[in-house]
Amino acid sequence: MSDPLFLRLKTLIVTTLKLDDVEPEDIPDDEPLIGSPRFGLDSIDALELVLALEKEFGIKIGNSEESRHALTSVSTIAALIRSRPPTGA
């Protein structure tokens, strides 16, 4: 059974980054997102994704090192979200 958080994250990735030729279910849980030839995400995409994640989940992703690690894959994004209470909580 698939994790609803993973599907929510994949959908957010597709819509935020306007990946017209990618469906959420096409994104593997553990495939690298940044620098991957399959998805072609760059540093601007990473920034857009961090902002969308912060807004959607009410978390704060601090510095570039933290965001680089968090955006390794859908699995690492999910782990980060689960490890943090929303800001203001």
Chimera marker file (.cmm) of the C-alpha trace (Angstrom):
<marker_set name="trace">
<marker id="1" x="0.000" y="0.000" z="0.000" r="1" g="1" b="0" radius="0.5"/>
<marker id="2" x="1.436" y="3.373" z="-0.930" r="1" g="1" b="0" radius="0.5"/>
<marker id="3" x="2.046" y="6.123" z="1.571" r="1" g="1" b="0" radius="0.5"/>
<marker id="4" x="-0.384" y="9.055" z="1.134" r="1" g="1" b="0" radius="0.5"/>
<marker id="5" x="2.371" y="11.539" z="2.072" r="1" g="1" b="0" radius="0.5"/>
<marker id="6" x="4.522" y="10.262" z="-0.806" r="1" g="1" b="0" radius="0.5"/>
<marker id="7" x="1.679" y="10.762" z="-3.294" r="1" g="1" b="0" radius="0.5"/>
<marker id="8" x="1.008" y="14.241" z="-1.905" r="1" g="1" b="0" radius="0.5"/>
<marker id="9" x="4.706" y="15.133" z="-2.249" r="1" g="1" b="0" radius="0.5"/>
<marker id="10" x="4.950" y="13.763" z="-5.789" r="1" g="1" b="0" radius="0.5"/>
<marker id="11" x="1.849" y="15.701" z="-6.811" r="1" g="1" b="0" radius="0.5"/>
<marker id="12" x="3.314" y="18.865" z="-5.264" r="1" g="1" b="0" radius="0.5"/>
<marker id="13" x="6.580" y="18.321" z="-7.158" r="1" g="1" b="0" radius="0.5"/>
<marker id="14" x="4.790" y="17.870" z="-10.485" r="1" g="1" b="0" radius="0.5"/>
<marker id="15" x="2.531" y="20.899" z="-10.054" r="1" g="1" b="0" radius="0.5"/>
<marker id="16" x="5.109" y="23.234" z="-8.503" r="1" g="1" b="0" radius="0.5"/>
<marker id="17" x="7.747" y="22.520" z="-11.122" r="1" g="1" b="0" radius="0.5"/>
<marker id="18" x="5.264" y="22.255" z="-13.994" r="1" g="1" b="0" radius="0.5"/>
<marker id="19" x="6.538" y="18.833" z="-15.082" r="1" g="1" b="0" radius="0.5"/>
<marker id="20" x="4.003" y="18.469" z="-17.879" r="1" g="1" b="0" radius="0.5"/>
<marker id="21" x="5.305" y="15.130" z="-19.130" r="1" g="1" b="0" radius="0.5"/>
<marker id="22" x="5.587" y="13.508" z="-15.665" r="1" g="1" b="0" radius="0.5"/>
<marker id="23" x="2.817" y="11.916" z="-13.617" r="1" g="1" b="0" radius="0.5"/>
<marker id="24" x="3.201" y="11.746" z="-9.822" r="1" g="1" b="0" radius="0.5"/>
<marker id="25" x="3.340" y="7.952" z="-9.934" r="1" g="1" b="0" radius="0.5"/>
<marker id="26" x="6.265" y="8.186" z="-12.392" r="1" g="1" b="0" radius="0.5"/>
<marker id="27" x="8.547" y="9.556" z="-9.653" r="1" g="1" b="0" radius="0.5"/>
<marker id="28" x="10.312" y="6.764" z="-7.729" r="1" g="1" b="0" radius="0.5"/>
<marker id="29" x="10.466" y="7.217" z="-3.953" r="1" g="1" b="0" radius="0.5"/>
<marker id="30" x="14.263" y="6.988" z="-3.759" r="1" g="1" b="0" radius="0.5"/>
<marker id="31" x="15.431" y="8.408" z="-7.086" r="1" g="1" b="0" radius="0.5"/>
<marker id="32" x="17.548" y="11.579" z="-6.837" r="1" g="1" b="0" radius="0.5"/>
<marker id="33" x="15.534" y="14.667" z="-7.737" r="1" g="1" b="0" radius="0.5"/>
<marker id="34" x="18.225" y="17.310" z="-8.177" r="1" g="1" b="0" radius="0.5"/>
<marker id="35" x="20.743" y="16.792" z="-10.942" r="1" g="1" b="0" radius="0.5"/>
<marker id="36" x="18.895" y="13.763" z="-12.267" r="1" g="1" b="0" radius="0.5"/>
<marker id="37" x="18.893" y="13.580" z="-16.066" r="1" g="1" b="0" radius="0.5"/>
<marker id="38" x="15.400" y="12.086" z="-15.877" r="1" g="1" b="0" radius="0.5"/>
<marker id="39" x="13.823" y="15.117" z="-14.195" r="1" g="1" b="0" radius="0.5"/>
<marker id="40" x="16.394" y="17.813" z="-14.933" r="1" g="1" b="0" radius="0.5"/>
<marker id="41" x="15.791" y="19.776" z="-11.743" r="1" g="1" b="0" radius="0.5"/>
<marker id="42" x="18.263" y="22.562" z="-11.036" r="1" g="1" b="0" radius="0.5"/>
<marker id="43" x="18.934" y="24.994" z="-8.186" r="1" g="1" b="0" radius="0.5"/>
<marker id="44" x="16.048" y="27.277" z="-9.174" r="1" g="1" b="0" radius="0.5"/>
<marker id="45" x="13.700" y="24.285" z="-9.158" r="1" g="1" b="0" radius="0.5"/>
<marker id="46" x="15.063" y="23.345" z="-5.731" r="1" g="1" b="0" radius="0.5"/>
<marker id="47" x="14.318" y="26.818" z="-4.380" r="1" g="1" b="0" radius="0.5"/>
<marker id="48" x="10.770" y="26.745" z="-5.781" r="1" g="1" b="0" radius="0.5"/>
<marker id="49" x="10.245" y="23.308" z="-4.266" r="1" g="1" b="0" radius="0.5"/>
<marker id="50" x="11.568" y="24.363" z="-0.841" r="1" g="1" b="0" radius="0.5"/>
<marker id="51" x="9.200" y="27.352" z="-0.815" r="1" g="1" b="0" radius="0.5"/>
<marker id="52" x="6.258" y="25.155" z="-1.817" r="1" g="1" b="0" radius="0.5"/>
<marker id="53" x="7.111" y="22.580" z="0.871" r="1" g="1" b="0" radius="0.5"/>
<marker id="54" x="7.426" y="25.263" z="3.543" r="1" g="1" b="0" radius="0.5"/>
<marker id="55" x="4.054" y="26.722" z="2.574" r="1" g="1" b="0" radius="0.5"/>
<marker id="56" x="2.242" y="23.395" z="2.132" r="1" g="1" b="0" radius="0.5"/>
<marker id="57" x="3.512" y="21.687" z="5.278" r="1" g="1" b="0" radius="0.5"/>
<marker id="58" x="4.226" y="24.641" z="7.563" r="1" g="1" b="0" radius="0.5"/>
<marker id="59" x="7.867" y="23.677" z="8.063" r="1" g="1" b="0" radius="0.5"/>
<marker id="60" x="11.042" y="25.705" z="7.796" r="1" g="1" b="0" radius="0.5"/>
<marker id="61" x="13.981" y="24.389" z="5.811" r="1" g="1" b="0" radius="0.5"/>
<marker id="62" x="16.954" y="26.376" z="7.038" r="1" g="1" b="0" radius="0.5"/>
<marker id="63" x="20.053" y="26.625" z="4.902" r="1" g="1" b="0" radius="0.5"/>
<marker id="64" x="21.164" y="25.381" z="1.498" r="1" g="1" b="0" radius="0.5"/>
<marker id="65" x="22.952" y="22.354" z="2.984" r="1" g="1" b="0" radius="0.5"/>
<marker id="66" x="19.768" y="21.279" z="4.750" r="1" g="1" b="0" radius="0.5"/>
<marker id="67" x="17.663" y="21.793" z="1.628" r="1" g="1" b="0" radius="0.5"/>
<marker id="68" x="20.164" y="19.908" z="-0.533" r="1" g="1" b="0" radius="0.5"/>
<marker id="69" x="19.967" y="16.927" z="1.828" r="1" g="1" b="0" radius="0.5"/>
<marker id="70" x="16.177" y="17.133" z="2.210" r="1" g="1" b="0" radius="0.5"/>
<marker id="71" x="15.619" y="17.231" z="-1.557" r="1" g="1" b="0" radius="0.5"/>
<marker id="72" x="17.698" y="14.133" z="-2.224" r="1" g="1" b="0" radius="0.5"/>
<marker id="73" x="14.529" y="12.126" z="-2.954" r="1" g="1" b="0" radius="0.5"/>
<marker id="74" x="10.832" y="11.911" z="-2.151" r="1" g="1" b="0" radius="0.5"/>
<marker id="75" x="11.749" y="9.614" z="0.757" r="1" g="1" b="0" radius="0.5"/>
<marker id="76" x="14.084" y="12.182" z="2.312" r="1" g="1" b="0" radius="0.5"/>
<marker id="77" x="11.498" y="14.945" z="1.924" r="1" g="1" b="0" radius="0.5"/>
<marker id="78" x="8.913" y="12.755" z="3.676" r="1" g="1" b="0" radius="0.5"/>
<marker id="79" x="11.371" y="11.964" z="6.489" r="1" g="1" b="0" radius="0.5"/>
<marker id="80" x="12.063" y="15.670" z="6.997" r="1" g="1" b="0" radius="0.5"/>
<marker id="81" x="8.358" y="16.537" z="7.135" r="1" g="1" b="0" radius="0.5"/>
<marker id="82" x="7.665" y="13.768" z="9.625" r="1" g="1" b="0" radius="0.5"/>
<marker id="83" x="10.565" y="14.845" z="11.826" r="1" g="1" b="0" radius="0.5"/>
<marker id="84" x="9.425" y="18.458" z="12.190" r="1" g="1" b="0" radius="0.5"/>
<marker id="85" x="6.427" y="20.007" z="13.818" r="1" g="1" b="0" radius="0.5"/>
<marker id="86" x="4.851" y="22.743" z="11.710" r="1" g="1" b="0" radius="0.5"/>
<marker id="87" x="6.129" y="26.225" z="12.494" r="1" g="1" b="0" radius="0.5"/>
<marker id="88" x="3.909" y="27.989" z="14.959" r="1" g="1" b="0" radius="0.5"/>
<marker id="89" x="2.906" y="24.687" z="16.598" r="1" g="1" b="0" radius="0.5"/>
<link id1="1" id2="2" r="1" g="1" b="0" radius="0.2"/>
<link id1="2" id2="3" r="1" g="1" b="0" radius="0.2"/>
<link id1="3" id2="4" r="1" g="1" b="0" radius="0.2"/>
<link id1="4" id2="5" r="1" g="1" b="0" radius="0.2"/>
<link id1="5" id2="6" r="1" g="1" b="0" radius="0.2"/>
<link id1="6" id2="7" r="1" g="1" b="0" radius="0.2"/>
<link id1="7" id2="8" r="1" g="1" b="0" radius="0.2"/>
<link id1="8" id2="9" r="1" g="1" b="0" radius="0.2"/>
<link id1="9" id2="10" r="1" g="1" b="0" radius="0.2"/>
<link id1="10" id2="11" r="1" g="1" b="0" radius="0.2"/>
<link id1="11" id2="12" r="1" g="1" b="0" radius="0.2"/>
<link id1="12" id2="13" r="1" g="1" b="0" radius="0.2"/>
<link id1="13" id2="14" r="1" g="1" b="0" radius="0.2"/>
<link id1="14" id2="15" r="1" g="1" b="0" radius="0.2"/>
<link id1="15" id2="16" r="1" g="1" b="0" radius="0.2"/>
<link id1="16" id2="17" r="1" g="1" b="0" radius="0.2"/>
<link id1="17" id2="18" r="1" g="1" b="0" radius="0.2"/>
<link id1="18" id2="19" r="1" g="1" b="0" radius="0.2"/>
<link id1="19" id2="20" r="1" g="1" b="0" radius="0.2"/>
<link id1="20" id2="21" r="1" g="1" b="0" radius="0.2"/>
<link id1="21" id2="22" r="1" g="1" b="0" radius="0.2"/>
<link id1="22" id2="23" r="1" g="1" b="0" radius="0.2"/>
<link id1="23" id2="24" r="1" g="1" b="0" radius="0.2"/>
<link id1="24" id2="25" r="1" g="1" b="0" radius="0.2"/>
<link id1="25" id2="26" r="1" g="1" b="0" radius="0.2"/>
<link id1="26" id2="27" r="1" g="1" b="0" radius="0.2"/>
<link id1="27" id2="28" r="1" g="1" b="0" radius="0.2"/>
<link id1="28" id2="29" r="1" g="1" b="0" radius="0.2"/>
<link id1="29" id2="30" r="1" g="1" b="0" radius="0.2"/>
<link id1="30" id2="31" r="1" g="1" b="0" radius="0.2"/>
<link id1="31" id2="32" r="1" g="1" b="0" radius="0.2"/>
<link id1="32" id2="33" r="1" g="1" b="0" radius="0.2"/>
<link id1="33" id2="34" r="1" g="1" b="0" radius="0.2"/>
<link id1="34" id2="35" r="1" g="1" b="0" radius="0.2"/>
<link id1="35" id2="36" r="1" g="1" b="0" radius="0.2"/>
<link id1="36" id2="37" r="1" g="1" b="0" radius="0.2"/>
<link id1="37" id2="38" r="1" g="1" b="0" radius="0.2"/>
<link id1="38" id2="39" r="1" g="1" b="0" radius="0.2"/>
<link id1="39" id2="40" r="1" g="1" b="0" radius="0.2"/>
<link id1="40" id2="41" r="1" g="1" b="0" radius="0.2"/>
<link id1="41" id2="42" r="1" g="1" b="0" radius="0.2"/>
<link id1="42" id2="43" r="1" g="1" b="0" radius="0.2"/>
<link id1="43" id2="44" r="1" g="1" b="0" radius="0.2"/>
<link id1="44" id2="45" r="1" g="1" b="0" radius="0.2"/>
<link id1="45" id2="46" r="1" g="1" b="0" radius="0.2"/>
<link id1="46" id2="47" r="1" g="1" b="0" radius="0.2"/>
<link id1="47" id2="48" r="1" g="1" b="0" radius="0.2"/>
<link id1="48" id2="49" r="1" g="1" b="0" radius="0.2"/>
<link id1="49" id2="50" r="1" g="1" b="0" radius="0.2"/>
<link id1="50" id2="51" r="1" g="1" b="0" radius="0.2"/>
<link id1="51" id2="52" r="1" g="1" b="0" radius="0.2"/>
<link id1="52" id2="53" r="1" g="1" b="0" radius="0.2"/>
<link id1="53" id2="54" r="1" g="1" b="0" radius="0.2"/>
<link id1="54" id2="55" r="1" g="1" b="0" radius="0.2"/>
<link id1="55" id2="56" r="1" g="1" b="0" radius="0.2"/>
<link id1="56" id2="57" r="1" g="1" b="0" radius="0.2"/>
<link id1="57" id2="58" r="1" g="1" b="0" radius="0.2"/>
<link id1="58" id2="59" r="1" g="1" b="0" radius="0.2"/>
<link id1="59" id2="60" r="1" g="1" b="0" radius="0.2"/>
<link id1="60" id2="61" r="1" g="1" b="0" radius="0.2"/>
<link id1="61" id2="62" r="1" g="1" b="0" radius="0.2"/>
<link id1="62" id2="63" r="1" g="1" b="0" radius="0.2"/>
<link id1="63" id2="64" r="1" g="1" b="0" radius="0.2"/>
<link id1="64" id2="65" r="1" g="1" b="0" radius="0.2"/>
<link id1="65" id2="66" r="1" g="1" b="0" radius="0.2"/>
<link id1="66" id2="67" r="1" g="1" b="0" radius="0.2"/>
<link id1="67" id2="68" r="1" g="1" b="0" radius="0.2"/>
<link id1="68" id2="69" r="1" g="1" b="0" radius="0.2"/>
<link id1="69" id2="70" r="1" g="1" b="0" radius="0.2"/>
<link id1="70" id2="71" r="1" g="1" b="0" radius="0.2"/>
<link id1="71" id2="72" r="1" g="1" b="0" radius="0.2"/>
<link id1="72" id2="73" r="1" g="1" b="0" radius="0.2"/>
<link id1="73" id2="74" r="1" g="1" b="0" radius="0.2"/>
<link id1="74" id2="75" r="1" g="1" b="0" radius="0.2"/>
<link id1="75" id2="76" r="1" g="1" b="0" radius="0.2"/>
<link id1="76" id2="77" r="1" g="1" b="0" radius="0.2"/>
<link id1="77" id2="78" r="1" g="1" b="0" radius="0.2"/>
<link id1="78" id2="79" r="1" g="1" b="0" radius="0.2"/>
<link id1="79" id2="80" r="1" g="1" b="0" radius="0.2"/>
<link id1="80" id2="81" r="1" g="1" b="0" radius="0.2"/>
<link id1="81" id2="82" r="1" g="1" b="0" radius="0.2"/>
<link id1="82" id2="83" r="1" g="1" b="0" radius="0.2"/>
<link id1="83" id2="84" r="1" g="1" b="0" radius="0.2"/>
<link id1="84" id2="85" r="1" g="1" b="0" radius="0.2"/>
<link id1="85" id2="86" r="1" g="1" b="0" radius="0.2"/>
<link id1="86" id2="87" r="1" g="1" b="0" radius="0.2"/>
<link id1="87" id2="88" r="1" g="1" b="0" radius="0.2"/>
<link id1="88" id2="89" r="1" g="1" b="0" radius="0.2"/>
</marker_set>
